[in-house]
Amino acid sequence: MLETLHASPAPELIGTETAELRLLTLYHDRPETKPFYLQVAVNLRQATEPVEKLRDLFLLMIPGGLVMAAAASWLLAHRYLAPIGQIAKVAEQLDVHNLGQRFQRPRGRTEIGVMVATINQMLDRLAEAFHSLERFIADVSHELKTPLSVLLGEAQVLRKRTRKPEEYEEFVGSVQDEVRALGQTVDSLLALARADAGLPVSFTSEVSINEAVMDAVERCQTLAVEREVRLVPRLAQPQGDENEPVITGDGELLALAFTNLLRNAIRYSPPQQAVDIKVNIEGGETVISVRDRGPGIPAEYSDRIFDRFFRVPRPEGKFQGMGLGLTIVRGVANLHGGSVSVSNLAEGGCEFVMRVPVPWRG
């Protein structure tokens, strides 16, 4: 029989504390001996005391461990999240007057460091876009102010005294020229705004590249006659099962882009020379090339030729055009999923090549 007893043992044996004993009683009945009971007792305190001490130790360690873990978590969070607070503080101070300010990147390759580097790169792009917009507004103001100043000056001179009829006619002709220049500037700016806005989703009409090129040739014919330059178009001809290049796009914008390429070539071509316009299909692209016999593009200007309002100075130090034509060409090409490039020719002159995927869908 197994039972548990609580007893106060003698002091000289196990102390004065109440003991918890586990008592095992066995009855022995053998023939050669008298029957007897054998009892064996074990003090459970010796077994439970280490467990109780371990329990007490855990009860002390768990709160202390939680406090230490909380403190360590707070320190780590403060260390690694402090840059976020700095980012918020700097972001509150950012405006158009200090776009050059950047966030300090923390040491080491951490996620926050990568985020800070990405934000700084974004701010670089925003600053460049804002400065480009400032330059664009300043250039537009200059381009629009110049003809208006000319008109105002001529009108003031004209009113100082009575003029002859032919002088008034000359003034009217000058007004027409300046207003025409203003109209071209406004049209160019509107086309450039459309290209920058990105409106391919509105393109639904089928456009023949051959027809758009011939439309541009007709628009530039008068200027070519004045400059004694011949326009030589070579259109893409259907061969076998192939069709002439037709894309889904904006025919007016394409004609405007080709017109700008032709005007640029005519301006820089010597008299009695030809401007070659060629339309061809290469693989999955329609290639439109415009080649002139002019002086070519100086190497120092090759990277800026498509910038807004940039004009290559002529040898005598003068400029031609508004500096928007080639920018519009690039914008229209990008709008139709294509590209435009320029290169100087070994035999003289330069060649502009515009590539548009065909068929292309907006």
C-alpha positions as CSV (number, residue, x, y, z in Angstrom):
1,M,0.0,0.0,0.0
2,L,1.3,3.5,-0.9
3,E,0.2,6.5,1.0
4,T,1.4,10.1,1.9
5,L,1.9,11.2,5.5
6,H,2.6,14.5,7.1
7,A,4.6,14.2,10.3
8,S,6.9,16.1,12.5
9,P,10.0,14.0,12.7
10,A,12.5,14.0,15.5
11,P,14.9,17.0,15.4
12,E,18.0,14.8,15.3
13,L,16.8,13.0,12.2
14,I,15.3,15.4,9.6
15,G,14.8,18.7,11.4
16,T,11.9,20.4,13.0
17,E,9.9,21.2,9.9
18,T,6.8,19.2,9.0
19,A,7.8,16.4,6.7
20,E,5.9,15.1,3.8
21,L,6.5,11.3,3.6
22,R,5.7,8.9,0.9
23,L,5.1,5.6,2.8
24,L,5.1,2.2,1.2
25,T,3.7,-0.7,3.3
26,L,4.3,-4.3,2.2
27,Y,3.0,-7.4,4.0
28,H,5.3,-10.5,4.0
29,D,3.9,-14.0,4.8
30,R,6.5,-16.8,4.3
31,P,6.3,-20.3,5.7
32,E,9.7,-20.2,7.2
33,T,9.1,-16.9,9.1
34,K,6.4,-15.2,10.9
35,P,4.2,-12.8,8.9
36,F,5.4,-9.2,9.2
37,Y,4.8,-5.7,7.7
38,L,7.7,-3.9,6.0
39,Q,7.3,-0.1,5.7
40,V,9.7,2.2,3.8
41,A,9.3,6.0,3.9
42,V,10.9,8.7,1.7
43,N,10.9,12.4,2.5
44,L,9.3,14.1,-0.6
45,R,10.8,17.4,0.5
46,Q,14.2,16.3,-1.0
47,A,12.5,15.9,-4.4
48,T,10.2,18.9,-4.4
49,E,12.6,21.5,-3.0
50,P,14.7,21.8,-6.2
51,V,11.6,22.1,-8.3
52,E,10.3,24.9,-6.0
53,K,13.6,26.7,-6.1
54,L,13.6,26.4,-9.9
55,R,10.0,27.7,-10.0
56,D,10.9,30.7,-7.7
57,L,13.9,31.4,-10.0
58,F,11.7,31.5,-13.1
59,L,9.2,33.7,-11.3
60,L,12.0,36.2,-10.7
61,M,13.6,35.9,-14.1
62,I,10.4,36.3,-16.2
63,P,9.6,39.8,-15.1
64,G,13.2,40.8,-15.2
65,G,13.6,39.3,-18.7
66,L,10.5,41.1,-19.9
67,V,11.8,44.4,-18.6
68,M,15.2,43.8,-20.3
69,A,13.5,42.8,-23.5
70,A,11.3,45.9,-23.5
71,A,14.3,48.1,-22.8
72,A,16.4,46.5,-25.6
73,S,13.4,46.7,-28.0
74,W,13.0,50.4,-27.2
75,L,16.7,51.1,-27.7
76,L,16.8,49.2,-31.0
77,A,13.6,50.8,-32.3
78,H,14.9,54.2,-31.3
79,R,18.2,53.6,-33.0
80,Y,16.8,52.3,-36.3
81,L,13.7,54.4,-36.5
82,A,15.4,57.7,-35.6
83,P,16.2,58.3,-39.3
84,I,12.5,58.2,-40.1
85,G,12.0,61.1,-37.6
86,Q,14.7,63.0,-39.3
87,I,13.2,62.3,-42.7
88,A,9.9,63.7,-41.5
89,K,11.6,66.8,-40.0
90,V,13.4,67.5,-43.3
91,A,10.3,66.8,-45.4
92,E,8.4,69.4,-43.4
93,Q,11.0,72.0,-44.5
94,L,11.1,71.1,-48.1
95,D,9.6,73.6,-50.6
96,V,10.5,75.1,-54.0
97,H,13.2,77.3,-52.4
98,N,15.3,74.4,-51.0
99,L,14.8,71.5,-53.4
100,G,18.6,70.9,-53.2
101,Q,18.3,69.6,-49.6
102,R,18.7,65.9,-49.2
103,F,18.2,63.3,-46.4
104,Q,21.3,62.0,-44.6
105,R,21.7,58.3,-45.3
106,P,22.4,56.2,-42.2
107,R,25.5,54.0,-42.1
108,G,25.3,50.4,-43.2
109,R,23.1,48.7,-45.8
110,T,19.8,48.7,-44.0
111,E,16.3,48.9,-45.4
112,I,16.0,52.5,-44.1
113,G,19.2,53.4,-45.9
114,V,17.9,52.0,-49.2
115,M,14.7,54.0,-48.6
116,V,16.6,57.2,-48.0
117,A,18.7,56.7,-51.1
118,T,15.5,56.1,-53.2
119,I,13.9,59.2,-51.7
120,N,17.0,61.3,-52.5
121,Q,17.0,60.0,-56.1
122,M,13.3,61.0,-56.4
123,L,14.1,64.4,-55.1
124,D,16.9,64.7,-57.7
125,R,14.4,64.0,-60.4
126,L,11.8,66.4,-59.0
127,A,14.4,69.1,-58.7
128,E,15.5,68.6,-62.3
129,A,11.9,68.6,-63.5
130,F,11.2,71.8,-61.6
131,H,14.3,73.6,-62.9
132,S,13.4,72.4,-66.4
133,L,9.9,73.8,-66.0
134,E,11.4,77.1,-64.8
135,R,13.7,77.3,-67.8
136,F,10.8,76.4,-70.0
137,I,8.6,79.2,-68.6
138,A,11.4,81.7,-69.0
139,D,12.1,80.6,-72.6
140,V,8.4,80.7,-73.5
141,S,8.1,84.2,-72.0
142,H,11.1,85.3,-74.0
143,E,9.8,83.8,-77.2
144,L,6.4,85.4,-76.8
145,K,7.7,88.7,-75.6
146,T,10.1,89.3,-78.5
147,P,7.5,89.6,-81.3
148,L,5.2,91.6,-79.1
149,S,8.0,94.0,-78.3
150,V,8.7,94.4,-82.0
151,L,5.1,95.1,-82.8
152,L,4.8,97.6,-79.9
153,G,8.0,99.4,-81.0
154,E,7.0,99.7,-84.6
155,A,3.5,100.9,-83.6
156,Q,5.1,103.6,-81.4
157,V,7.4,104.7,-84.2
158,L,4.5,104.8,-86.6
159,R,2.4,107.0,-84.4
160,K,5.1,109.7,-84.0
161,R,4.1,111.4,-87.3
162,T,2.0,110.9,-90.4
163,R,3.3,108.2,-92.6
164,K,3.0,107.4,-96.3
165,P,0.6,104.7,-97.4
166,E,3.5,102.4,-98.3
167,E,4.9,102.7,-94.8
168,Y,1.5,101.7,-93.4
169,E,1.5,98.7,-95.7
170,E,5.0,97.8,-94.6
171,F,3.8,97.9,-91.0
172,V,0.8,95.7,-91.8
173,G,3.2,93.2,-93.5
174,S,5.4,93.3,-90.4
175,V,2.4,92.7,-88.2
176,Q,1.4,89.7,-90.3
177,D,4.8,88.2,-90.0
178,E,5.1,88.7,-86.3
179,V,1.5,87.4,-85.7
180,R,2.3,84.4,-87.9
181,A,5.4,83.7,-85.8
182,L,3.4,84.0,-82.6
183,G,0.8,81.5,-84.1
184,Q,3.6,79.1,-84.9
185,T,5.0,79.4,-81.4
186,V,1.6,78.8,-79.8
187,D,0.9,75.8,-82.1
188,S,4.3,74.4,-81.3
189,L,3.8,74.8,-77.5
190,L,0.4,73.1,-77.7
191,A,1.8,70.2,-79.7
192,L,4.7,69.9,-77.2
193,A,2.2,70.0,-74.3
194,R,0.2,67.1,-75.9
195,A,3.3,65.1,-76.4
196,D,4.4,65.7,-72.8
197,A,0.9,64.8,-71.5
198,G,1.0,61.4,-73.2
199,L,-2.3,60.9,-75.1
200,P,-1.8,57.6,-76.9
201,V,-5.1,56.3,-75.5
202,S,-7.0,58.9,-77.7
203,F,-5.5,57.7,-80.9
204,T,-8.1,55.8,-82.9
205,S,-7.6,56.7,-86.6
206,E,-5.5,54.9,-89.1
207,V,-2.8,57.2,-90.5
208,S,-0.8,56.6,-93.7
209,I,2.8,57.6,-93.2
210,N,3.1,58.3,-97.0
211,E,0.2,60.8,-96.8
212,A,1.6,62.4,-93.7
213,V,5.0,62.9,-95.4
214,M,3.4,64.4,-98.5
215,D,1.3,66.7,-96.4
216,A,4.5,68.0,-94.8
217,V,6.2,68.3,-98.2
218,E,3.3,70.5,-99.4
219,R,3.5,72.7,-96.3
220,C,7.2,73.3,-96.8
221,Q,7.2,73.8,-100.6
222,T,6.9,77.6,-100.4
223,L,9.9,77.8,-98.0
224,A,11.9,75.4,-100.2
225,V,11.2,77.6,-103.3
226,E,12.3,80.7,-101.4
227,R,15.6,79.0,-100.3
228,E,16.0,77.5,-103.8
229,V,16.1,74.0,-102.3
230,R,14.5,70.9,-103.9
231,L,12.4,68.5,-101.9
232,V,12.8,64.9,-103.1
233,P,10.4,62.5,-101.4
234,R,10.7,58.7,-101.9
235,L,7.7,57.0,-100.4
236,A,7.4,53.4,-99.4
237,Q,6.0,51.3,-102.2
238,P,3.9,48.1,-101.5
239,Q,5.8,44.9,-102.6
240,G,4.0,41.7,-103.0
241,D,1.7,41.1,-100.1
242,E,3.1,44.1,-98.1
243,N,1.0,47.2,-97.6
244,E,2.1,50.8,-97.3
245,P,3.0,51.8,-93.7
246,V,-0.2,52.6,-91.8
247,I,-0.3,53.2,-88.0
248,T,-2.9,54.1,-85.4
249,G,-2.0,57.6,-84.3
250,D,-2.5,61.3,-84.8
251,G,-2.0,62.3,-88.4
252,E,-1.8,66.0,-87.7
253,L,0.9,65.5,-85.1
254,L,2.9,63.3,-87.4
255,A,2.6,65.8,-90.3
256,L,3.7,68.5,-87.9
257,A,6.8,66.4,-86.9
258,F,7.7,65.7,-90.5
259,T,7.2,69.4,-91.3
260,N,9.6,70.4,-88.6
261,L,12.2,68.0,-89.9
262,L,11.8,69.4,-93.4
263,R,11.9,73.0,-92.3
264,N,15.1,72.4,-90.3
265,A,16.7,70.7,-93.3
266,I,15.7,73.5,-95.7
267,R,17.0,76.2,-93.4
268,Y,20.5,74.7,-93.3
269,S,20.7,73.5,-96.9
270,P,22.7,75.5,-99.4
271,P,20.8,76.8,-102.5
272,Q,20.4,74.5,-105.5
273,Q,20.8,71.5,-103.2
274,A,18.2,68.7,-102.5
275,V,16.6,67.5,-99.3
276,D,15.9,63.8,-99.5
277,I,12.9,62.4,-97.7
278,K,12.7,58.6,-97.6
279,V,10.0,56.3,-96.2
280,N,10.8,52.7,-95.7
281,I,9.7,49.6,-93.7
282,E,12.4,47.8,-91.9
283,G,11.3,44.8,-89.9
284,G,8.5,45.9,-87.6
285,E,9.2,49.7,-88.0
286,T,8.4,52.5,-90.3
287,V,11.6,54.5,-90.9
288,I,11.4,58.1,-92.1
289,S,14.7,59.7,-92.9
290,V,15.4,63.4,-93.8
291,R,18.8,64.1,-95.3
292,D,20.2,67.5,-96.1
293,R,23.5,68.9,-97.5
294,G,24.1,71.5,-94.9
295,P,27.1,72.1,-92.5
296,G,26.0,69.3,-90.1
297,I,25.8,69.5,-86.4
298,P,28.9,70.4,-84.4
299,A,29.9,67.6,-82.0
300,E,29.5,69.9,-78.9
301,Y,25.8,70.3,-79.7
302,S,24.9,66.8,-80.6
303,D,23.6,66.0,-77.1
304,R,21.4,69.1,-76.9
305,I,19.9,69.2,-80.4
306,F,16.5,67.9,-79.1
307,D,16.4,70.2,-76.0
308,R,13.6,72.8,-75.8
309,F,14.5,76.2,-77.3
310,F,18.1,75.1,-78.1
311,R,19.3,76.4,-81.4
312,V,22.6,75.6,-83.1
313,P,24.4,78.9,-83.8
314,R,25.4,79.5,-87.4
315,P,28.9,80.5,-88.4
316,E,28.0,84.2,-88.4
317,G,26.7,83.9,-84.8
318,K,23.0,84.0,-85.7
319,F,20.2,81.5,-84.8
320,Q,17.4,80.2,-86.9
321,G,13.9,79.1,-85.7
322,M,12.4,79.0,-82.2
323,G,14.3,75.9,-81.0
324,L,11.1,73.9,-80.5
325,G,10.9,72.0,-83.8
326,L,13.2,69.1,-83.0
327,T,11.8,68.9,-79.4
328,I,8.3,68.4,-81.0
329,V,9.7,65.8,-83.3
330,R,11.0,63.8,-80.4
331,G,7.8,64.2,-78.4
332,V,5.6,63.0,-81.3
333,A,7.9,60.0,-81.9
334,N,7.7,59.1,-78.2
335,L,4.0,59.6,-78.2
336,H,3.7,57.0,-81.0
337,G,6.0,54.5,-79.3
338,G,9.0,55.4,-81.6
339,S,12.3,57.3,-81.5
340,V,14.3,59.9,-83.4
341,S,18.0,60.2,-83.9
342,V,20.5,62.3,-85.8
343,S,23.9,61.7,-87.3
344,N,26.4,63.6,-89.5
345,L,27.1,62.2,-92.9
346,A,30.6,61.6,-94.3
347,E,29.8,63.4,-97.5
348,G,28.4,66.4,-95.7
349,G,25.1,67.3,-94.1
350,C,23.2,65.4,-91.5
351,E,20.4,62.8,-91.4
352,F,17.4,62.7,-89.1
353,V,15.8,59.3,-88.7
354,M,12.4,58.8,-87.1
355,R,11.3,55.3,-86.3
356,V,7.7,54.3,-85.5
357,P,6.6,50.7,-84.8
358,V,4.1,49.4,-87.4
359,P,1.5,48.4,-86.7
360,W,1.3,50.4,-83.5
361,R,-1.7,50.6,-81.2
362,G,-2.3,53.3,-78.6
